[in-house]
Amino acid sequence: MEVLDYHKLKIFKTVADTGSFSKAAELLFLSQPTVTLQIKKIENYLGVVLFKRDRKKVVLTEEGKILYQYASKIIEDYILLEEKLSNVKKGLQKRIVVGASTTIGEFLLPEKISSFLQENDVLFNLFIGNSKEIEEGILSKSFFIGLIEDEITSSKFEKIPFYSDEIVLIASKKSSIPESISLSDLKKYRFIFREKGSGTRNIVEKHLREKGISITPHLEISSSKAIAQIVKNTPFLSFISKLVIKDDKEIRQVKIKDFYIKRELYIITQKNIRLPELERKFLSYLLGK
C-alpha cells in the first residue's frame, strides 16, 4: 500500500519550488522518470491533480497549494527530528548536501571540502549548477547552504560574502590580440559566454551595459572549464573568473582600459530557518570561525 512519506513530499516540494520536473531531478540527484513517477503516486494516493502546465513551467493547482503548505512544515519538522536523533544515536554517519554555482564548485570549493573531510567523518554531496539553480535548491530545502557568484536581491535569503573574485577577459596565448584594448575594440572579436542564469554572465552583462556596450556571444557554454579549453585553441575571447585560469600557461589575460570587474562570492541560506548542526559546522569552517 502506498504511503505519503517524507521522500515523496520532498520531491513534490522541489518540483513546486523549481517549476520543473527536470530541475527537481537534478537537485535531488534523481532521474526525471523517478520524479514523475513519485508525483503520480502522490496524486493517485490523494485522488487529486497537483500540477498544471503554465507556458514553460508547471504550477500548483489549488489542491497542490494546500499540500505545499503542509508539506513544507512536515519537511522542516522531519529535518529537526533527524538532527535530534543523530545527536543521541552513536555511530550514525552524518550527511551534508551543499549547492555551489559552477565556478565556485569547480575551482574554489573542492580544496575546502577536502580539508573539511579530513577533520569530519561525514558523507558529502555537492550539487553544481548555475546561480539560479542554487537559489531554487535553497528554497526547496534540497540543501541548506548555497555558494553563488550572482548578486542576490531577493529578501528570501541571508547572504554572507566570503571571497573576493575578479572577472577578466581571456584569450589564447596564440592570439594576436593586443595586451590592452579599449571597450570599443570588443566588437571586433567573437565571444563565448556562460549560459543565461549564470552569475558570471549576469555580472559581466551588467558592467558592459553600464558602459553602453552590448555583446552577442557566438557560443554559450555552461562549463567554465570547457570555455577555457575552447579559448586555448581558437580566436574566441571570454570573460571568466580569474580562478579558472590560475596557473594555466596557454591562456593570457587581456586588459581593458578603464574597465574592471570585481565581485563578491556569497554564501546564501534561507531566511528565518535554523540550519542543521552539520551545516552550521561547515558554514563556520568556510568563514574561518
LONUVO-532224 format. One record per residue (C-alpha): residue number from 1; residue in three letters; x, y, z. Coordinates in nm, 4 decimals, always signed. Layout:
% residues N
[NUM, 'ALA', [X, Y, Z]] ...
This chain:
% residues 289
[1, 'MET', [+0.0000, +0.0000, +0.0000]] [2, 'GLU', [+0.1325, +0.3443, -0.0943]] [3, 'VAL', [+0.2068, +0.5942, +0.1811]] [4, 'LEU', [+0.2657, +0.9685, +0.1713]] [5, 'ASP', [+0.6170, +0.9690, +0.3149]] [6, 'TYR', [+0.8902, +1.2295, +0.3603]] [7, 'HIS', [+1.0694, +1.1218, +0.0413]] [8, 'LYS', [+0.7636, +1.1841, -0.1768]] [9, 'LEU', [+0.6833, +1.5130, -0.0068]] [10, 'LYS', [+1.0372, +1.6398, -0.0619]] [11, 'ILE', [+1.0167, +1.5545, -0.4327]] [12, 'PHE', [+0.6773, +1.7278, -0.4542]] [13, 'LYS', [+0.8062, +2.0436, -0.2836]] [14, 'THR', [+1.1166, +2.0591, -0.5038]] [15, 'VAL', [+0.9071, +2.0368, -0.8220]] [16, 'ALA', [+0.6794, +2.3102, -0.6868]] [17, 'ASP', [+0.9709, +2.5381, -0.5946]] [18, 'THR', [+1.1546, +2.4969, -0.9251]] [19, 'GLY', [+0.8502, +2.4738, -1.1534]] [20, 'SER', [+1.0214, +2.1914, -1.3365]] [21, 'PHE', [+1.0382, +1.8109, -1.3125]] [22, 'SER', [+1.3829, +1.8051, -1.4752]] [23, 'LYS', [+1.5346, +2.0702, -1.2439]] [24, 'ALA', [+1.3911, +1.8933, -0.9412]] [25, 'ALA', [+1.5517, +1.5696, -1.0585]] [26, 'GLU', [+1.8935, +1.7402, -1.0863]] [27, 'LEU', [+1.8695, +1.8962, -0.7414]] [28, 'LEU', [+1.7648, +1.5694, -0.5793]] [29, 'PHE', [+2.0179, +1.3503, -0.7649]] [30, 'LEU', [+1.7312, +1.1502, -0.9189]] [31, 'SER', [+1.6241, +1.0674, -1.2727]] [32, 'GLN', [+1.3370, +1.2644, -1.4219]] [33, 'PRO', [+1.1208, +0.9490, -1.4682]] [34, 'THR', [+1.1628, +0.8762, -1.0953]] [35, 'VAL', [+1.0424, +1.2251, -1.0046]] [36, 'THR', [+0.7460, +1.1980, -1.2424]] [37, 'LEU', [+0.6528, +0.8567, -1.1013]] [38, 'GLN', [+0.6624, +0.9768, -0.7399]] [39, 'ILE', [+0.4393, +1.2763, -0.8188]] [40, 'LYS', [+0.1948, +1.0445, -0.9914]] [41, 'LYS', [+0.1927, +0.8174, -0.6847]] [42, 'ILE', [+0.1059, +1.1132, -0.4605]] [43, 'GLU', [-0.1737, +1.2195, -0.6952]] [44, 'ASN', [-0.3129, +0.8661, -0.7066]] [45, 'TYR', [-0.2941, +0.8346, -0.3280]] [46, 'LEU', [-0.4751, +1.1654, -0.2665]] [47, 'GLY', [-0.7052, +1.1432, -0.5683]] [48, 'VAL', [-0.6154, +1.4934, -0.6883]] [49, 'VAL', [-0.4099, +1.6656, -0.9595]] [50, 'LEU', [-0.1216, +1.8622, -0.8078]] [51, 'PHE', [+0.0300, +2.0411, -1.1069]] [52, 'LYS', [-0.0794, +2.2045, -1.4285]] [53, 'ARG', [+0.1329, +2.3428, -1.7129]] [54, 'ASP', [+0.1642, +2.7212, -1.7463]] [55, 'ARG', [+0.3665, +2.8217, -2.0522]] [56, 'LYS', [+0.7145, +2.6788, -1.9946]] [57, 'LYS', [+0.6783, +2.5604, -1.6340]] [58, 'VAL', [+0.4483, +2.3631, -1.4089]] [59, 'VAL', [+0.2453, +2.5388, -1.1399]] [60, 'LEU', [+0.0435, +2.4178, -0.8444]] [61, 'THR', [-0.3278, +2.3537, -0.8673]] [62, 'GLU', [-0.5487, +2.4661, -0.5760]] [63, 'GLU', [-0.5133, +2.1163, -0.4265]] [64, 'GLY', [-0.1377, +2.1378, -0.4814]] [65, 'LYS', [-0.1199, +2.4670, -0.2907]] [66, 'ILE', [-0.2870, +2.3077, +0.0110]] [67, 'LEU', [-0.0452, +2.0141, +0.0068]] [68, 'TYR', [+0.2503, +2.2517, -0.0346]] [69, 'GLN', [+0.1562, +2.4423, +0.2805]] [70, 'TYR', [+0.1557, +2.1280, +0.4946]] [71, 'ALA', [+0.4456, +1.9550, +0.3164]] [72, 'SER', [+0.6766, +2.2496, +0.3917]] [73, 'LYS', [+0.6065, +2.2227, +0.7639]] [74, 'ILE', [+0.6383, +1.8425, +0.7653]] [75, 'ILE', [+0.9758, +1.8548, +0.5859]] [76, 'GLU', [+1.1147, +2.1136, +0.8268]] [77, 'ASP', [+0.9952, +1.9112, +1.1296]] [78, 'TYR', [+1.1458, +1.5945, +0.9833]] [79, 'ILE', [+1.4843, +1.7608, +0.9388]] [80, 'LEU', [+1.4790, +1.8762, +1.3009]] [81, 'LEU', [+1.3815, +1.5229, +1.4067]] [82, 'GLU', [+1.6799, +1.3740, +1.2204]] [83, 'GLU', [+1.9127, +1.6215, +1.3871]] [84, 'LYS', [+1.7821, +1.5422, +1.7346]] [85, 'LEU', [+1.8122, +1.1673, +1.6739]] [86, 'SER', [+2.1607, +1.1971, +1.5298]] [87, 'ASN', [+2.2714, +1.3711, +1.8470]] [88, 'VAL', [+2.1721, +1.0720, +2.0605]] [89, 'LYS', [+2.2455, +0.7823, +1.8285]] [90, 'LYS', [+2.6129, +0.6840, +1.8395]] [91, 'GLY', [+2.7890, +0.5729, +1.5261]] [92, 'LEU', [+2.5369, +0.7338, +1.2879]] [93, 'GLN', [+2.7267, +0.8692, +0.9889]] [94, 'LYS', [+2.6048, +1.2155, +0.9016]] [95, 'ARG', [+2.5434, +1.3530, +0.5532]] [96, 'ILE', [+2.5620, +1.7063, +0.4191]] [97, 'VAL', [+2.4479, +1.8414, +0.0827]] [98, 'VAL', [+2.5790, +2.1761, -0.0419]] [99, 'GLY', [+2.4945, +2.3619, -0.3622]] [100, 'ALA', [+2.7503, +2.5713, -0.5488]] [101, 'SER', [+2.7446, +2.7672, -0.8711]] [102, 'THR', [+2.9772, +2.6400, -1.1394]] [103, 'THR', [+3.2956, +2.8428, -1.0900]] [104, 'ILE', [+3.2876, +2.8020, -0.7120]] [105, 'GLY', [+3.2011, +2.4319, -0.7333]] [106, 'GLU', [+3.4732, +2.3519, -0.9850]] [107, 'PHE', [+3.7602, +2.5775, -0.8796]] [108, 'LEU', [+3.7209, +2.7031, -0.5221]] [109, 'LEU', [+3.5215, +2.4545, -0.3159]] [110, 'PRO', [+3.6952, +2.1173, -0.3833]] [111, 'GLU', [+4.0016, +2.2096, -0.1787]] [112, 'LYS', [+3.7867, +2.3368, +0.1080]] [113, 'ILE', [+3.5715, +2.0232, +0.1064]] [114, 'SER', [+3.8833, +1.8044, +0.1119]] [115, 'SER', [+4.0161, +1.9869, +0.4189]] [116, 'PHE', [+3.6780, +1.9691, +0.5917]] [117, 'LEU', [+3.6538, +1.5935, +0.5321]] [118, 'GLN', [+3.9960, +1.5380, +0.6856]] [119, 'GLU', [+3.8553, +1.6637, +1.0158]] [120, 'ASN', [+3.4964, +1.5356, +0.9879]] [121, 'ASP', [+3.3735, +1.1834, +0.9111]] [122, 'VAL', [+3.0669, +1.2693, +0.7022]] [123, 'LEU', [+2.9086, +1.1875, +0.3686]] [124, 'PHE', [+2.9332, +1.4934, +0.1425]] [125, 'ASN', [+2.7200, +1.5636, -0.1673]] [126, 'LEU', [+2.7992, +1.8662, -0.3832]] [127, 'PHE', [+2.5402, +1.9880, -0.6332]] [128, 'ILE', [+2.6868, +2.2144, -0.9032]] [129, 'GLY', [+2.4591, +2.4347, -1.1125]] [130, 'ASN', [+2.4192, +2.7989, -1.2090]] [131, 'SER', [+2.3273, +3.0643, -0.9527]] [132, 'LYS', [+1.9550, +3.0454, -1.0315]] [133, 'GLU', [+1.9532, +2.6685, -0.9708]] [134, 'ILE', [+2.1324, +2.7132, -0.6375]] [135, 'GLU', [+1.8703, +2.9639, -0.5229]] [136, 'GLU', [+1.5968, +2.7164, -0.6198]] [137, 'GLY', [+1.7726, +2.4392, -0.4275]] [138, 'ILE', [+1.7859, +2.6523, -0.1128]] [139, 'LEU', [+1.4170, +2.7426, -0.1331]] [140, 'SER', [+1.3150, +2.3789, -0.1880]] [141, 'LYS', [+1.5386, +2.2712, +0.1041]] [142, 'SER', [+1.7250, +2.0307, -0.1226]] [143, 'PHE', [+2.0237, +2.1779, +0.0607]] [144, 'PHE', [+2.0606, +2.4464, +0.3262]] [145, 'ILE', [+2.3858, +2.6138, +0.2164]] [146, 'GLY', [+2.4490, +2.7564, -0.1279]] [147, 'LEU', [+2.7527, +2.9331, -0.2688]] [148, 'ILE', [+2.6855, +3.1645, -0.5611]] [149, 'GLU', [+2.8540, +3.4183, -0.7874]] [150, 'ASP', [+2.5494, +3.6297, -0.8657]] [151, 'GLU', [+2.4169, +3.9284, -0.6732]] [152, 'ILE', [+2.1173, +3.8446, -0.4551]] [153, 'THR', [+1.8247, +4.0861, -0.4460]] [154, 'SER', [+1.5554, +3.8551, -0.3073]] [155, 'SER', [+1.4518, +3.9107, +0.0540]] [156, 'LYS', [+1.4138, +3.5320, +0.0956]] [157, 'PHE', [+1.7879, +3.4801, +0.1537]] [158, 'GLU', [+2.0539, +3.5600, +0.4077]] [159, 'LYS', [+2.3796, +3.6319, +0.2257]] [160, 'ILE', [+2.7347, +3.6355, +0.3568]] [161, 'PRO', [+3.0304, +3.7486, +0.1426]] [162, 'PHE', [+3.3175, +3.5012, +0.1732]] [163, 'TYR', [+3.5551, +3.5529, -0.1212]] [164, 'SER', [+3.6581, +3.8462, -0.3443]] [165, 'ASP', [+3.6868, +3.7422, -0.7083]] [166, 'GLU', [+3.7851, +3.9177, -1.0303]] [167, 'ILE', [+3.6392, +3.8530, -1.3741]] [168, 'VAL', [+3.8887, +3.9010, -1.6551]] [169, 'LEU', [+3.8936, +3.8924, -2.0340]] [170, 'ILE', [+4.0910, +3.5927, -2.1602]] [171, 'ALA', [+4.2452, +3.4897, -2.4903]] [172, 'SER', [+4.4708, +3.2165, -2.6184]] [173, 'LYS', [+4.8455, +3.2696, -2.5839]] [174, 'LYS', [+4.8499, +3.2176, -2.9631]] [175, 'SER', [+4.6064, +3.5039, -3.0225]] [176, 'SER', [+4.7258, +3.8219, -3.1944]] [177, 'ILE', [+4.5015, +4.0429, -2.9799]] [178, 'PRO', [+4.6986, +4.3224, -2.8058]] [179, 'GLU', [+4.7734, +4.3003, -2.4352]] [180, 'SER', [+4.5483, +4.6001, -2.3749]] [181, 'ILE', [+4.2395, +4.7132, -2.5688]] [182, 'SER', [+3.9612, +4.9696, -2.5353]] [183, 'LEU', [+3.5953, +4.8899, -2.4676]] [184, 'SER', [+3.5021, +4.9852, -2.8240]] [185, 'ASP', [+3.7509, +4.7256, -2.9533]] [186, 'LEU', [+3.5431, +4.4438, -2.8042]] [187, 'LYS', [+3.3043, +4.4473, -3.1001]] [188, 'LYS', [+3.5880, +4.3356, -3.3291]] [189, 'TYR', [+3.6062, +3.9929, -3.1653]] [190, 'ARG', [+3.3938, +3.6809, -3.1221]] [191, 'PHE', [+3.2923, +3.5758, -2.7727]] [192, 'ILE', [+3.1964, +3.2721, -2.5673]] [193, 'PHE', [+2.9617, +3.3465, -2.2767]] [194, 'ARG', [+2.8313, +3.1319, -1.9960]] [195, 'GLU', [+2.4663, +3.0246, -2.0221]] [196, 'LYS', [+2.1787, +3.2512, -1.9212]] [197, 'GLY', [+2.1224, +3.2285, -1.5465]] [198, 'SER', [+2.4978, +3.2126, -1.4788]] [199, 'GLY', [+2.6221, +3.4553, -1.2138]] [200, 'THR', [+2.9351, +3.5268, -1.4167]] [201, 'ARG', [+2.7326, +3.6178, -1.7245]] [202, 'ASN', [+2.4891, +3.8327, -1.5290]] [203, 'ILE', [+2.7588, +4.0469, -1.3729]] [204, 'VAL', [+2.9566, +4.0797, -1.6993]] [205, 'GLU', [+2.6494, +4.1933, -1.8932]] [206, 'LYS', [+2.5576, +4.4361, -1.6146]] [207, 'HIS', [+2.9021, +4.6028, -1.6210]] [208, 'LEU', [+2.9027, +4.6192, -2.0011]] [209, 'ARG', [+2.5550, +4.7774, -2.0048]] [210, 'GLU', [+2.6738, +5.0450, -1.7632]] [211, 'LYS', [+2.9398, +5.1351, -2.0218]] [212, 'GLY', [+2.6897, +5.1295, -2.3097]] [213, 'ILE', [+2.8324, +4.8080, -2.4587]] [214, 'SER', [+2.6254, +4.5130, -2.5809]] [215, 'ILE', [+2.7839, +4.1876, -2.6949]] [216, 'THR', [+2.6034, +3.8990, -2.8633]] [217, 'PRO', [+2.8015, +3.5804, -2.7933]] [218, 'HIS', [+2.8719, +3.3359, -3.0761]] [219, 'LEU', [+2.8792, +3.0445, -2.8283]] [220, 'GLU', [+2.7070, +2.9806, -2.4950]] [221, 'ILE', [+2.8524, +2.7075, -2.2726]] [222, 'SER', [+2.7538, +2.6075, -1.9188]] [223, 'SER', [+3.1022, +2.4960, -1.8138]] [224, 'SER', [+3.3866, +2.7342, -1.7317]] [225, 'LYS', [+3.6378, +2.4529, -1.7902]] [226, 'ALA', [+3.5005, +2.3936, -2.1397]] [227, 'ILE', [+3.5149, +2.7652, -2.2187]] [228, 'ALA', [+3.8816, +2.7786, -2.1166]] [229, 'GLN', [+3.9639, +2.4765, -2.3324]] [230, 'ILE', [+3.7995, +2.6310, -2.6396]] [231, 'VAL', [+3.9660, +2.9695, -2.5856]] [232, 'LYS', [+4.3074, +2.7968, -2.5774]] [233, 'ASN', [+4.2718, +2.6709, -2.9339]] [234, 'THR', [+4.0548, +2.9320, -3.1084]] [235, 'PRO', [+4.0371, +3.3087, -3.1673]] [236, 'PHE', [+3.7370, +3.3325, -2.9301]] [237, 'LEU', [+3.7520, +3.5567, -2.6245]] [238, 'SER', [+3.5632, +3.5144, -2.2991]] [239, 'PHE', [+3.5007, +3.6869, -1.9682]] [240, 'ILE', [+3.5747, +3.4431, -1.6907]] [241, 'SER', [+3.6717, +3.4221, -1.3248]] [242, 'LYS', [+4.0418, +3.4559, -1.2540]] [243, 'LEU', [+4.0071, +3.1326, -1.0550]] [244, 'VAL', [+3.9557, +2.9396, -1.3804]] [245, 'ILE', [+4.2857, +3.0401, -1.5427]] [246, 'LYS', [+4.5068, +3.0137, -1.2365]] [247, 'ASP', [+4.8406, +2.8535, -1.3384]] [248, 'ASP', [+4.7182, +2.7972, -1.6974]] [249, 'LYS', [+5.0111, +2.8773, -1.9261]] [250, 'GLU', [+4.8129, +2.8547, -2.2508]] [251, 'ILE', [+4.5746, +3.1389, -2.1665]] [252, 'ARG', [+4.6521, +3.5058, -2.1128]] [253, 'GLN', [+4.4598, +3.7938, -1.9674]] [254, 'VAL', [+4.3704, +4.0885, -2.1912]] [255, 'LYS', [+4.3367, +4.4191, -2.0099]] [256, 'ILE', [+4.0557, +4.6600, -2.1000]] [257, 'LYS', [+4.1245, +5.0289, -2.0436]] [258, 'ASP', [+3.9096, +5.1801, -1.7676]] [259, 'PHE', [+3.7153, +4.8583, -1.7193]] [260, 'TYR', [+3.7443, +4.6309, -1.4162]] [261, 'ILE', [+3.5052, +4.3697, -1.2780]] [262, 'LYS', [+3.5402, +4.2728, -0.9155]] [263, 'ARG', [+3.2707, +4.0766, -0.7349]] [264, 'GLU', [+3.1953, +3.9146, -0.4042]] [265, 'LEU', [+3.1118, +3.5454, -0.3906]] [266, 'TYR', [+2.8338, +3.4742, -0.1435]] [267, 'ILE', [+2.7168, +3.2030, +0.0905]] [268, 'ILE', [+2.3376, +3.2024, +0.0975]] [269, 'THR', [+2.0875, +3.0379, +0.3297]] [270, 'GLN', [+1.7128, +3.0721, +0.3555]] [271, 'LYS', [+1.5961, +3.3457, +0.5913]] [272, 'ASN', [+1.4352, +3.2619, +0.9230]] [273, 'ILE', [+1.5433, +2.8982, +0.9263]] [274, 'ARG', [+1.7720, +2.7211, +1.1704]] [275, 'LEU', [+2.0488, +2.5294, +0.9949]] [276, 'PRO', [+2.1087, +2.1673, +1.0970]] [277, 'GLU', [+2.4132, +2.1122, +1.3178]] [278, 'LEU', [+2.6432, +1.9803, +1.0441]] [279, 'GLU', [+2.5569, +2.2669, +0.8089]] [280, 'ARG', [+2.6318, +2.5147, +1.0861]] [281, 'LYS', [+2.9693, +2.3487, +1.1356]] [282, 'PHE', [+3.0529, +2.3656, +0.7641]] [283, 'LEU', [+2.9429, +2.7277, +0.7447]] [284, 'SER', [+3.1734, +2.8175, +1.0331]] [285, 'TYR', [+3.4546, +2.6319, +0.8594]] [286, 'LEU', [+3.4027, +2.8277, +0.5344]] [287, 'LEU', [+3.4080, +3.1553, +0.7257]] [288, 'GLY', [+3.7190, +3.0549, +0.9202]] [289, 'LYS', [+3.5484, +3.0693, +1.2589]] 
